[in-house]
Amino acid sequence: DTGINRLGIPEDEQAYFLTQPYQFDIDLVLSHLACSALPDHELNAVQLERFQIIAKKYPEIRKSLANTGGVYLGPDYHFDLVRPGIGLYGGAASINPEREDLNPVVELHAPILQIKTVTRGQTIGYNGSFTAPKDMRIAIVGVGYADGLPVSCSGSDSEPGINVRINDGFVPVVGRVSMDLTILDISGLDVKIGEDAVFFGRDLEEQAAVAGTINYELLTRLGSRCVRRYIQG
């Protein structure tokens, strides 16, 4: 532990491992950066210095410090191996995603199960949180919070929901995301039952921001009910 104060051997216990280090069959000495998402944060340099001191005590053992954000802090942070996490999925790991030159490779698709019309003044979804401001055509899509789509993606009268891609158009979530279903306003869009709605993909960062969360959460929430289809790049 060089400063994140999660799991890890605290500084006052590290000397114990130096007495007879090989009795533990140590293969890798690693630490984890707390603020690599903030490139200018002073804790990055502090953790690097602390880790360099520790690394010198294990000259024959591999070292690792950098997560995805740490990779972009420069070669001093790389040591023997780096541990990109969200970077493997093309997600940005810092407040400056343009410097990372990554493209998200995960898309969340869900099928349109039903299409119907609601009239002006009707409410949509649980708690009546969205009221149709006009006659609307809506699509009910087979994905919900039980699949990992956050309730914070919902659209209400006071807060817009995320925009979802269908073919080449974007439509908003209206009403509350429920356990198995999400409702979209498809007014003016030529949409058919059975077509896919894409809830995030290359717009992963933007969707997370609208939902008031982070890209990590959108990806890690995807549950076992989501069928994984791997497409060769």
C-alpha positions as CSV (number, residue, x, y, z in Angstrom):
1,D,0.0,0.0,0.0
2,T,1.6,3.2,-1.2
3,G,-1.3,5.6,-0.6
4,I,-4.7,4.3,-1.7
5,N,-5.4,2.8,1.8
6,R,-7.3,-0.2,0.5
7,L,-5.9,-3.8,0.4
8,G,-2.2,-4.0,0.6
9,I,0.6,-4.4,3.1
10,P,1.1,-1.2,5.1
11,E,4.5,0.4,5.4
12,D,5.1,-0.6,9.0
13,E,4.6,-4.3,8.0
14,Q,6.7,-4.4,4.9
15,A,10.0,-5.0,6.7
16,Y,8.7,-8.4,7.8
17,F,8.7,-9.6,4.2
18,L,12.3,-8.4,3.8
19,T,13.7,-10.7,6.5
20,Q,13.2,-13.9,4.4
21,P,11.3,-12.7,1.3
22,Y,11.6,-16.0,-0.6
23,Q,9.9,-18.1,2.0
24,F,6.7,-16.5,0.5
25,D,7.7,-17.4,-3.1
26,I,7.1,-13.8,-4.2
27,D,6.5,-13.5,-7.9
28,L,5.3,-9.9,-8.2
29,V,5.6,-6.8,-6.1
30,L,2.7,-4.4,-6.9
31,S,0.9,-1.4,-5.8
32,H,-2.1,0.5,-7.1
33,L,-2.4,4.2,-8.0
34,A,-5.2,6.1,-6.3
35,C,-5.3,9.2,-8.5
36,S,-4.1,8.2,-12.0
37,A,-7.4,9.5,-13.4
38,L,-6.1,13.0,-12.3
39,P,-2.8,13.3,-14.1
40,D,-1.7,16.4,-12.2
41,H,-2.6,15.1,-8.7
42,E,0.4,15.2,-6.4
43,L,-0.4,11.8,-4.9
44,N,0.8,10.2,-8.2
45,A,4.3,11.3,-7.7
46,V,4.2,10.5,-4.0
47,Q,3.1,6.9,-4.7
48,L,5.7,6.5,-7.4
49,E,8.5,7.6,-5.0
50,R,7.3,5.2,-2.3
51,F,7.1,2.3,-4.8
52,Q,10.5,3.0,-6.2
53,I,12.0,2.7,-2.6
54,I,10.2,-0.6,-2.1
55,A,11.2,-1.9,-5.6
56,K,14.9,-1.4,-4.9
57,K,14.5,-3.9,-2.0
58,Y,13.4,-6.6,-4.4
59,P,15.9,-6.4,-7.3
60,E,15.1,-9.8,-8.7
61,I,11.3,-9.7,-8.5
62,R,9.0,-8.2,-11.1
63,K,7.2,-4.9,-10.2
64,S,4.0,-3.4,-11.3
65,L,2.4,0.0,-10.5
66,A,0.4,1.3,-13.4
67,N,-3.3,0.7,-14.1
68,T,-4.8,2.1,-17.3
69,G,-4.5,5.7,-16.2
70,G,-1.0,5.1,-14.9
71,V,0.1,3.9,-18.3
72,Y,-0.4,7.4,-19.6
73,L,1.6,9.0,-16.7
74,G,4.8,8.0,-18.4
75,P,7.4,5.3,-18.5
76,D,8.6,5.9,-15.0
77,Y,5.3,4.3,-13.9
78,H,5.6,1.2,-16.1
79,F,8.2,-0.9,-14.3
80,D,8.1,-4.6,-15.5
81,L,4.4,-4.8,-16.5
82,V,1.3,-2.7,-16.5
83,R,-2.2,-3.6,-15.6
84,P,-4.7,-2.0,-18.0
85,G,-8.2,-2.7,-16.8
86,I,-10.9,-0.5,-18.4
87,G,-8.3,0.3,-21.2
88,L,-8.8,-3.3,-22.5
89,Y,-12.4,-2.3,-23.2
90,G,-11.5,1.0,-24.7
91,G,-12.8,3.0,-21.8
92,A,-11.2,6.2,-20.7
93,A,-9.4,6.1,-17.4
94,S,-8.8,9.8,-16.8
95,I,-10.4,13.2,-16.9
96,N,-8.5,13.7,-20.2
97,P,-9.8,10.9,-22.4
98,E,-8.5,12.5,-25.6
99,R,-4.9,11.8,-24.5
100,E,-5.6,8.1,-24.3
101,D,-6.6,7.4,-28.0
102,L,-8.9,4.5,-27.1
103,N,-12.1,3.4,-28.7
104,P,-14.8,1.5,-26.6
105,V,-15.3,-2.1,-27.9
106,V,-18.4,-3.0,-25.9
107,E,-21.9,-2.3,-27.0
108,L,-25.1,-3.1,-25.0
109,H,-27.9,-4.2,-27.4
110,A,-31.5,-5.0,-26.5
111,P,-34.5,-5.9,-28.6
112,I,-37.6,-3.9,-29.1
113,L,-40.5,-6.1,-27.8
114,Q,-43.5,-3.9,-28.4
115,I,-44.4,-0.5,-30.0
116,K,-47.5,1.5,-28.9
117,T,-48.9,5.0,-28.9
118,V,-49.6,7.0,-25.7
119,T,-51.6,10.2,-25.7
120,R,-50.7,13.6,-24.3
121,G,-51.0,13.7,-20.6
122,Q,-50.5,9.9,-20.0
123,T,-47.7,8.9,-17.7
124,I,-45.1,6.3,-18.6
125,G,-43.5,3.7,-16.3
126,Y,-43.3,3.4,-12.6
127,N,-44.3,6.2,-10.2
128,G,-45.6,8.3,-13.2
129,S,-42.3,10.1,-13.3
130,F,-42.7,11.0,-17.0
131,T,-45.8,12.6,-18.5
132,A,-46.2,12.6,-22.3
133,P,-46.1,16.2,-23.4
134,K,-47.7,15.2,-26.7
135,D,-49.0,12.1,-28.4
136,M,-46.0,9.8,-28.6
137,R,-44.9,6.6,-30.1
138,I,-43.0,4.5,-27.7
139,A,-40.9,1.3,-27.8
140,I,-40.7,-1.1,-24.9
141,V,-37.2,-2.7,-24.9
142,G,-36.1,-5.9,-23.2
143,V,-33.4,-4.6,-20.8
144,G,-33.6,-3.3,-17.3
145,Y,-31.8,-2.9,-14.0
146,A,-31.7,-6.6,-13.5
147,D,-29.4,-6.7,-16.5
148,G,-27.2,-4.0,-15.2
149,L,-28.7,-0.9,-16.8
150,P,-28.7,1.7,-14.0
151,V,-32.0,3.3,-12.9
152,S,-30.2,6.6,-13.2
153,C,-30.5,6.2,-17.0
154,S,-34.2,6.9,-16.6
155,G,-36.0,9.9,-18.0
156,S,-38.5,12.0,-16.0
157,D,-40.4,15.3,-16.4
158,S,-37.5,17.1,-14.7
159,E,-34.4,15.1,-15.8
160,P,-33.8,13.7,-19.3
161,G,-32.8,10.1,-19.7
162,I,-29.9,8.8,-21.8
163,N,-30.2,8.8,-25.6
164,V,-30.3,5.4,-27.2
165,R,-29.3,4.5,-30.8
166,I,-31.7,2.7,-33.1
167,N,-30.3,2.2,-36.6
168,D,-28.9,5.7,-37.4
169,G,-31.1,7.7,-35.0
170,F,-31.0,8.5,-31.3
171,V,-34.1,8.5,-29.0
172,P,-34.4,9.2,-25.3
173,V,-35.3,6.9,-22.4
174,V,-38.7,8.0,-21.0
175,G,-40.0,6.9,-17.7
176,R,-38.2,4.9,-15.1
177,V,-35.9,2.0,-16.0
178,S,-37.6,-1.1,-14.5
179,M,-36.3,-4.5,-13.7
180,D,-36.6,-6.1,-17.2
181,L,-37.8,-3.3,-19.4
182,T,-36.9,0.2,-20.6
183,I,-39.1,2.6,-22.6
184,L,-38.0,4.8,-25.5
185,D,-39.6,7.7,-27.2
186,I,-39.5,6.7,-30.9
187,S,-41.8,9.4,-32.2
188,G,-40.9,10.3,-35.8
189,L,-38.5,7.3,-36.2
190,D,-39.1,4.3,-38.5
191,V,-38.6,1.5,-36.0
192,K,-39.9,-2.1,-36.0
193,I,-40.4,-4.8,-33.4
194,G,-37.4,-7.0,-33.2
195,E,-34.8,-4.3,-34.0
196,D,-32.1,-3.6,-31.6
197,A,-31.6,-0.6,-29.4
198,V,-28.0,0.2,-28.5
199,F,-27.7,1.7,-25.0
200,F,-24.0,2.4,-25.2
201,G,-21.0,1.7,-27.3
202,R,-18.6,4.3,-28.6
203,D,-20.5,6.9,-26.6
204,L,-19.7,5.0,-23.3
205,E,-18.2,8.1,-21.6
206,E,-21.1,10.4,-22.6
207,Q,-23.8,7.9,-21.5
208,A,-22.1,7.4,-18.1
209,A,-22.0,11.2,-17.6
210,V,-25.7,11.6,-18.4
211,A,-26.5,8.7,-16.0
212,G,-24.5,10.4,-13.3
213,T,-22.0,7.5,-13.0
214,I,-18.7,6.4,-14.5
215,N,-17.9,4.1,-17.4
216,Y,-16.5,1.5,-15.1
217,E,-20.0,1.0,-13.5
218,L,-21.8,0.7,-16.8
219,L,-19.5,-2.1,-17.9
220,T,-19.1,-4.0,-14.6
221,R,-22.9,-3.9,-13.9
222,L,-23.7,-6.0,-17.0
223,G,-25.0,-9.2,-15.5
224,S,-25.2,-12.9,-16.5
225,R,-28.5,-12.4,-18.3
226,C,-26.7,-10.4,-20.9
227,V,-25.6,-12.7,-23.7
228,R,-22.0,-12.0,-24.7
229,R,-21.3,-12.1,-28.5
230,Y,-17.7,-11.7,-29.4
231,I,-17.0,-10.2,-32.8
232,Q,-13.6,-10.4,-34.4
233,G,-12.1,-6.9,-34.9
